[in-house]
Amino acid sequence: MTYILLIIGFVLLIKGADFFVDGASKIATSLRVSPLLIGLTIVAFGTSAPEATVSIVAALEGSAGVTIGNIVGSNIFNITLVVGIGALILPLKVESETIRKEIPFTLLAGVAMLILLSDITLQGSASNVITRSDGIILLLFFAIFLYYIFEVARNSRNQLETVPQDKSSWAKNIFYTIVGLAAIVFGGELVVSNASKIAISFGMSETLVGLTIVAVGTSLPELITSITAAIKKETDIALGNIVGSNIFNLFFVLGLTSVISPLAVENKIFVDVIVMNILTIILLVFSRTNFKIGRLEGTLLTVSYIFYMVFIILRN
């Protein structure tokens, strides 16, 4: 029964994110919000909503290992497997703004997380903890990122026309948004509680569960969105969604969860955070190659995830 409830939780997370993104995107379009703003905020937030919900629920239940493991594991999954599979379907075009600003901002987020984790090394503390103060710092970084997005998007707003909608369309889109959020919240509760039970039964650590089962499950919306975008030849959306989601995860999700409840850090997670930052640098290097990520790079990223999964399972 535990496995069935876990699957139901993942289905609710995925469909909930789908409904939320669809409803919110149509509302934003009708209000004359630019596609860039929709992609980097609503779509990125919608596909990151499962990570946010699962992490918040886990933090409230005292499962810090699941919270941190989910965030780091999801980002690694996004950079390697999601970008890799998208590039294998169709080489991903990379905008110059993404190379110069957005991917470096993702790297900044990863480095900031590594610094905030290192209480023992940097401050001589008895343990490593992401405190409420650390969470507020991460949320301030997130505010800077949002300011950047709004500044970029504002320039294109005047070029867009308002899309008229009748009352029934408004009601439908609002309904989809609310139902999507409700499904995400309920699904997140099911995933955390049942994944934890499975972890205990197999003798797995909370961090490993967060890095594997929970991270893969909550990253399925990003995978589905990017594959769909690649198939539709909207490759800039595919990469933009991943970069935006990773920034959301590190600044918003980690920041919010640590403000709600300070997170104790397991020592083994440092290796995973370093791997995440190295992979972000690799993604930046690949992106600078003719402003696209080709099938060769996609293959290397996909294989990297397989090696990483073998490593963390053997490590446990």
DOTITOR-804479 format. One line per field, with one value per residue: x, y, z of N, C-alpha, C in turn. Coordinates in steps of 0.02 Angstrom, whole numbers. Example, Ala and Ser with C-alpha at 12.3 -4.5 7.8 and 13.67 -1.06 7.14 Angstrom:
2
n.u <- 660_642
n.v <- -284_-112
n.w <- 390_354
ca.u <- 615_684
ca.v <- -225_-53
ca.w <- 390_357
c.u <- 660_645
c.v <- -165_2
c.w <- 390_394
This chain:
316
n.u <- 41_101_187_95_28_137_160_36_51_158_95_-6_76_138_30_-34_61_59_-73_-68_33_-23_-147_-104_-15_-99_-180_-82_-44_-161_-159_-63_72_242_308_438_443_342_398_518_471_329_319_441_423_308_348_441_366_329_454_464_350_368_490_458_359_435_530_448_413_529_624_761_861_793_740_855_926_830_824_959_977_875_919_1039_987_911_1012_1090_1014_888_923_1011_932_842_931_973_857_837_959_996_961_1050_1023_1109_1095_1066_1187_1274_1216_1110_1145_1271_1214_1148_1258_1312_1212_1231_1361_1340_1255_1344_1434_1351_1321_1436_1468_1548_1677_1700_1659_1689_1590_1488_1410_1345_1225_1085_1026_889_928_1017_925_849_945_961_833_836_931_853_755_829_855_723_698_789_732_605_646_707_597_506_541_491_355_271_259_170_3_-152_-239_-401_-521_-664_-784_-802_-683_-590_-635_-614_-473_-429_-484_-411_-283_-298_-341_-229_-128_-181_-174_-36_6_-59_-9_127_131_97_206_320_290_271_387_481_445_476_613_656_621_710_830_889_966_894_944_990_870_809_898_878_745_645_696_702_566_502_560_507_407_490_565_466_415_528_560_443_452_570_530_435_518_550_674_742_657_661_791_791_689_748_860_797_717_815_874_764_747_864_875_741_663_752_784_657_615_714_693_568_598_750_884_969_1127_1191_1355_1392_1323_1396_1482_1391_1339_1454_1474_1358_1388_1502_1446_1362_1456_1509_1395_1388_1506_1479_1371_1427_1482_1464_1343_1247_1184_1234_1202_1310_1357_1239_1234_1348_1308_1196_1253_1335_1244_1202_1321_1334_1221_1252_1364_1312_1224_1308_1386_1301
n.v <- -61_60_86_106_222_309_315_370_494_550_557_651_761_784_802_903_1007_1024_1069_1186_1263_1275_1342_1460_1516_1550_1645_1742_1774_1833_1947_2021_1989_1959_1824_1787_1821_1737_1611_1609_1630_1589_1461_1403_1411_1335_1205_1184_1178_1049_1011_1116_1097_965_982_1080_1013_905_974_1026_908_871_808_841_790_737_855_938_845_823_948_968_847_857_967_917_811_886_960_859_737_789_901_829_726_809_873_763_732_848_965_1092_1260_1400_1550_1708_1786_1691_1623_1725_1778_1702_1562_1583_1643_1536_1459_1544_1531_1398_1402_1491_1413_1310_1381_1425_1304_1268_1278_1221_1219_1355_1434_1366_1299_1182_1099_1079_1185_1247_1395_1503_1633_1611_1565_1681_1760_1686_1703_1839_1845_1780_1876_1974_1905_1896_2031_2058_1980_2041_2167_2136_2080_2184_2268_2210_2209_2310_2280_2181_2122_2137_1992_1955_1882_1785_1774_1640_1580_1642_1595_1458_1450_1502_1404_1290_1329_1337_1205_1137_1181_1130_992_977_1007_905_792_807_785_648_592_623_562_425_393_407_301_191_210_186_51_-10_25_141_303_465_567_500_451_573_619_527_442_540_657_625_598_723_800_763_846_949_870_820_940_994_894_898_1030_1019_927_1004_1092_1206_1245_1340_1367_1247_1239_1358_1337_1239_1306_1413_1339_1277_1387_1433_1323_1326_1458_1502_1386_1316_1425_1464_1347_1333_1448_1420_1306_1274_1184_1036_977_840_770_703_764_869_827_804_931_995_919_958_1094_1082_1019_1121_1215_1140_1136_1271_1284_1194_1263_1374_1327_1356_1413_1317_1160_1011_843_761_823_808_669_647_714_639_512_549_566_435_377_454_414_279_298_366_271_162_226_244
n.w <- 0_34_-73_-175_-131_-137_-275_-314_-253_-328_-454_-427_-398_-523_-615_-548_-554_-692_-717_-641_-705_-833_-810_-741_-834_-941_-880_-853_-984_-1033_-960_-1019_-997_-1031_-1136_-1096_-960_-914_-942_-863_-736_-699_-765_-724_-585_-572_-616_-519_-407_-350_-290_-197_-116_-65_2_99_173_219_297_397_458_514_436_381_300_189_137_99_19_-81_-147_-194_-265_-361_-437_-490_-566_-657_-728_-785_-834_-881_-964_-1043_-1107_-1175_-1264_-1339_-1408_-1484_-1530_-1411_-1418_-1356_-1276_-1278_-1164_-1069_-1058_-1015_-899_-832_-813_-745_-631_-577_-540_-444_-347_-309_-255_-150_-72_-34_45_150_206_271_416_517_461_423_533_647_716_812_735_567_505_415_447_504_475_370_278_255_191_71_17_-6_-108_-202_-222_-287_-406_-457_-477_-580_-682_-700_-743_-867_-933_-936_-1038_-1152_-1139_-1186_-1318_-1330_-1356_-1271_-1227_-1254_-1143_-1105_-968_-932_-974_-890_-766_-784_-798_-675_-592_-634_-591_-450_-419_-464_-375_-255_-281_-290_-159_-82_-145_-119_20_24_-45_35_162_128_55_155_240_158_149_281_293_205_257_213_209_252_173_58_7_-23_-123_-224_-247_-210_-270_-408_-432_-402_-499_-618_-683_-739_-827_-914_-965_-1031_-1125_-1202_-1250_-1327_-1425_-1488_-1545_-1474_-1411_-1335_-1231_-1165_-1106_-1034_-942_-858_-804_-738_-647_-567_-504_-433_-346_-266_-211_-177_-132_-42_39_91_159_258_331_384_460_536_457_486_432_343_333_215_112_63_-38_-141_-164_-212_-328_-397_-420_-501_-613_-654_-699_-804_-885_-919_-994_-1101_-1155_-1211_-1326_-1483_-1452_-1418_-1354_-1403_-1471_-1432_-1315_-1243_-1229_-1149_-1031_-993_-970_-865_-761_-739_-691_-575_-500_-476_-396_-278_-228_-199_-104_4
ca.u <- 0_146_211_38_19_194_146_-19_80_195_46_-37_127_150_-31_-47_106_36_-132_-48_69_-70_-194_-69_14_-153_-198_-28_-47_-218_-141_-10_138_283_326_500_425_303_444_566_439_272_335_493_394_260_383_477_318_335_512_449_302_399_541_425_327_489_559_400_413_595_665_805_897_750_735_916_939_783_844_1022_966_834_961_1084_944_894_1070_1116_967_837_956_1040_880_818_981_972_799_852_1009_964_987_1062_1024_1169_1079_1070_1258_1308_1185_1066_1184_1315_1173_1137_1321_1315_1167_1263_1418_1311_1231_1402_1461_1304_1323_1501_1474_1605_1740_1708_1646_1708_1530_1486_1376_1326_1152_1060_984_839_965_1040_866_832_996_944_772_856_960_797_723_872_842_658_705_822_683_555_678_714_531_470_558_452_283_234_252_120_-66_-193_-279_-466_-549_-731_-786_-795_-612_-558_-655_-581_-402_-422_-499_-353_-228_-313_-340_-159_-93_-206_-146_35_13_-79_39_189_123_99_274_366_275_281_458_516_430_515_684_666_615_769_890_918_967_848_978_990_801_799_939_858_673_607_723_679_494_483_589_472_378_543_582_411_412_586_553_390_479_618_492_402_572_557_730_762_613_683_848_771_650_794_900_752_697_872_881_707_760_918_862_674_642_797_777_593_613_758_659_515_630_822_898_1032_1159_1234_1420_1399_1291_1445_1506_1338_1336_1512_1457_1308_1422_1545_1402_1339_1512_1511_1339_1407_1556_1443_1326_1468_1504_1419_1279_1198_1205_1220_1188_1368_1353_1181_1254_1394_1270_1154_1298_1358_1193_1204_1379_1319_1173_1289_1408_1278_1195_1363_1409_1257
ca.v <- 0_117_100_133_291_348_327_418_559_575_574_714_813_797_830_967_1056_1034_1111_1251_1298_1289_1394_1522_1543_1581_1707_1790_1796_1878_2010_2052_1976_1934_1753_1778_1822_1676_1554_1610_1635_1544_1392_1379_1401_1280_1141_1177_1174_986_1015_1162_1067_908_1008_1113_961_868_1016_1029_843_859_766_888_754_734_923_958_796_834_1008_955_793_882_1010_873_777_934_978_802_695_828_936_778_695_861_883_704_738_903_1009_1147_1328_1437_1622_1740_1808_1632_1609_1780_1798_1655_1505_1606_1655_1469_1441_1585_1500_1337_1422_1519_1357_1276_1424_1425_1238_1254_1311_1193_1240_1428_1468_1324_1278_1111_1063_1118_1197_1304_1430_1550_1690_1588_1563_1750_1780_1653_1735_1905_1830_1764_1940_2005_1869_1917_2100_2053_1953_2092_2220_2111_2068_2247_2298_2180_2208_2357_2252_2129_2143_2104_1938_1957_1819_1791_1756_1568_1563_1664_1548_1394_1456_1508_1338_1248_1351_1318_1132_1116_1193_1082_926_979_1004_839_744_815_751_576_573_627_512_357_383_398_233_146_219_151_-21_-33_48_197_367_515_604_459_451_638_624_478_432_603_705_604_606_793_831_739_901_980_823_818_1006_1003_848_926_1089_996_897_1059_1134_1266_1223_1392_1358_1186_1255_1412_1306_1205_1356_1447_1293_1267_1447_1431_1272_1344_1520_1506_1326_1307_1483_1462_1290_1346_1499_1385_1262_1266_1117_1004_955_781_784_674_805_916_799_812_1003_1007_888_1002_1154_1062_1006_1187_1242_1102_1160_1336_1272_1165_1314_1422_1295_1373_1434_1263_1098_961_774_735_850_777_601_651_733_582_461_576_553_363_367_485_371_220_321_381_209_125_264_233
ca.w <- 0_37_-141_-213_-109_-163_-346_-317_-235_-386_-506_-406_-406_-594_-645_-515_-584_-760_-712_-615_-758_-888_-788_-725_-896_-980_-844_-865_-1054_-1040_-926_-1059_-969_-1086_-1134_-1058_-889_-901_-941_-809_-670_-689_-784_-679_-518_-575_-619_-456_-352_-313_-246_-143_-71_-31_48_156_215_251_349_453_491_542_391_347_248_129_110_65_-33_-136_-184_-229_-312_-416_-480_-527_-614_-709_-768_-822_-871_-916_-1019_-1087_-1149_-1220_-1317_-1381_-1452_-1530_-1500_-1376_-1430_-1293_-1285_-1250_-1096_-1026_-1047_-980_-836_-795_-789_-691_-572_-549_-507_-383_-299_-284_-213_-89_-31_-7_98_206_237_302_481_555_429_420_596_704_752_830_682_508_503_376_496_477_447_305_235_236_142_8_-9_-32_-174_-246_-238_-338_-469_-482_-501_-645_-731_-715_-782_-935_-963_-943_-1103_-1207_-1124_-1228_-1385_-1328_-1355_-1221_-1255_-1221_-1120_-1075_-897_-925_-980_-828_-713_-797_-784_-603_-565_-648_-548_-381_-415_-472_-312_-206_-297_-274_-86_-58_-173_-82_84_12_-66_92_213_104_39_219_263_116_167_344_282_169_291_176_245_225_120_-3_-19_-54_-183_-276_-258_-206_-320_-475_-435_-405_-560_-678_-721_-780_-880_-962_-998_-1076_-1182_-1245_-1284_-1377_-1479_-1523_-1570_-1433_-1369_-1288_-1173_-1130_-1063_-989_-888_-812_-769_-693_-594_-522_-464_-386_-296_-219_-175_-148_-95_15_83_126_206_316_372_421_510_523_429_503_370_346_302_148_61_35_-102_-190_-181_-255_-394_-428_-445_-558_-670_-678_-737_-867_-926_-946_-1047_-1157_-1184_-1250_-1387_-1538_-1423_-1417_-1324_-1454_-1450_-1398_-1247_-1212_-1211_-1092_-972_-974_-941_-801_-710_-724_-647_-510_-465_-452_-342_-215_-202_-168_-46_61
c.u <- 44_170_156_27_75_182_89_6_117_148_13_12_133_89_-47_-4_84_-24_-113_-14_22_-117_-160_-40_-40_-177_-146_-30_-104_-205_-82_58_179_298_390_485_386_350_489_535_384_289_388_466_346_295_425_431_321_395_497_403_332_450_511_394_380_521_513_399_481_640_710_844_858_747_796_933_894_804_907_1012_925_875_1009_1046_927_952_1092_1063_916_867_983_989_852_865_985_914_812_903_977_999_994_1066_1085_1157_1084_1142_1290_1280_1151_1103_1235_1276_1157_1199_1329_1271_1198_1321_1393_1286_1289_1432_1417_1302_1383_1513_1535_1671_1751_1700_1666_1649_1532_1453_1360_1250_1137_1008_932_873_991_983_845_881_980_882_787_890_904_761_762_860_775_660_737_772_632_584_686_646_494_481_516_377_243_221_196_50_-104_-236_-346_-490_-618_-728_-776_-722_-574_-572_-619_-507_-388_-434_-440_-295_-238_-310_-269_-120_-115_-177_-72_46_-3_-31_105_188_129_170_321_353_289_352_499_506_471_588_699_666_676_834_925_917_917_879_978_921_787_836_914_783_636_630_699_604_472_511_555_437_430_560_529_408_467_582_500_415_528_582_458_453_576_614_754_720_638_740_830_732_695_833_857_731_753_882_825_722_809_902_794_656_686_791_713_590_656_731_604_545_704_839_967_1061_1202_1299_1425_1368_1339_1471_1455_1331_1395_1501_1408_1341_1468_1503_1374_1393_1518_1455_1355_1457_1523_1401_1364_1493_1452_1348_1225_1228_1184_1209_1248_1368_1296_1197_1299_1357_1227_1195_1323_1308_1192_1262_1366_1272_1209_1332_1370_1245_1249_1387_1366_1271
c.v <- 64_137_131_206_336_365_378_489_590_596_641_772_834_831_897_1022_1074_1082_1182_1293_1320_1347_1461_1555_1579_1645_1761_1818_1846_1946_2046_2047_1940_1859_1740_1775_1759_1616_1551_1614_1583_1472_1363_1366_1342_1212_1129_1170_1107_986_1058_1129_1010_932_1041_1062_922_908_1020_964_825_816_811_854_749_802_942_911_806_893_995_901_815_925_968_835_823_948_920_768_736_865_884_747_746_872_823_705_791_949_1073_1213_1364_1511_1653_1763_1750_1616_1662_1792_1741_1593_1526_1620_1589_1446_1480_1555_1438_1352_1451_1465_1322_1316_1421_1357_1229_1289_1286_1219_1315_1462_1428_1302_1203_1069_1109_1124_1255_1338_1474_1611_1672_1588_1632_1776_1750_1685_1805_1897_1816_1828_1977_1973_1890_1988_2100_2030_2007_2149_2199_2106_2133_2279_2271_2184_2253_2331_2200_2158_2104_2051_1937_1887_1831_1765_1682_1547_1583_1615_1481_1397_1463_1441_1291_1265_1328_1242_1106_1124_1144_1012_922_971_934_785_747_780_676_553_571_570_441_343_372_327_182_149_180_76_-50_-11_104_260_415_553_565_457_517_645_580_479_499_652_689_617_678_829_807_795_937_936_824_884_1014_956_874_986_1070_967_951_1109_1202_1255_1275_1388_1300_1202_1309_1386_1274_1255_1392_1403_1283_1327_1450_1382_1296_1407_1521_1446_1315_1364_1480_1406_1302_1402_1467_1342_1254_1193_1092_972_893_794_760_718_855_892_812_885_1022_979_933_1065_1139_1051_1072_1221_1207_1124_1227_1329_1244_1218_1363_1392_1306_1391_1379_1203_1042_892_742_758_818_706_601_669_675_527_484_561_479_348_395_442_309_240_331_318_167_160_251_169
c.w <- 0_-32_-184_-196_-134_-237_-355_-302_-293_-442_-490_-415_-479_-626_-613_-543_-655_-761_-690_-669_-813_-869_-777_-787_-937_-946_-857_-936_-1064_-1008_-960_-1026_-1023_-1079_-1094_-983_-870_-895_-881_-739_-662_-707_-738_-609_-518_-576_-556_-396_-315_-266_-185_-92_-31_20_109_202_254_308_409_492_519_500_349_290_183_96_69_7_-93_-179_-226_-283_-373_-464_-521_-582_-673_-757_-812_-865_-911_-975_-1069_-1134_-1198_-1278_-1364_-1430_-1506_-1496_-1472_-1391_-1364_-1308_-1251_-1178_-1046_-1009_-1002_-910_-798_-770_-736_-626_-537_-511_-443_-328_-267_-238_-147_-43_3_52_160_242_284_368_520_527_436_488_657_746_767_776_624_505_457_420_463_446_378_255_211_183_73_-23_-36_-100_-225_-268_-292_-406_-499_-510_-571_-698_-750_-756_-855_-969_-976_-1011_-1160_-1197_-1170_-1298_-1389_-1326_-1301_-1255_-1219_-1202_-1091_-1003_-886_-929_-917_-772_-721_-779_-710_-568_-574_-601_-476_-372_-421_-408_-258_-217_-279_-198_-60_-82_-137_-15_76_-5_-6_142_190_82_102_246_224_135_231_334_247_202_255_220_213_166_54_-34_-54_-120_-240_-288_-262_-260_-390_-483_-442_-466_-624_-717_-766_-840_-935_-1001_-1049_-1136_-1230_-1284_-1339_-1438_-1521_-1552_-1535_-1383_-1320_-1224_-1132_-1082_-1013_-930_-836_-771_-718_-634_-543_-476_-412_-329_-243_-179_-140_-104_-33_65_124_178_267_360_414_477_493_505_451_441_383_308_230_93_29_-33_-157_-212_-226_-325_-431_-457_-504_-621_-698_-720_-805_-914_-957_-1003_-1110_-1194_-1227_-1315_-1441_-1514_-1427_-1380_-1371_-1426_-1414_-1325_-1208_-1188_-1150_-1027_-947_-941_-873_-746_-691_-676_-577_-469_-436_-392_-276_-185_-168_-105_15_99
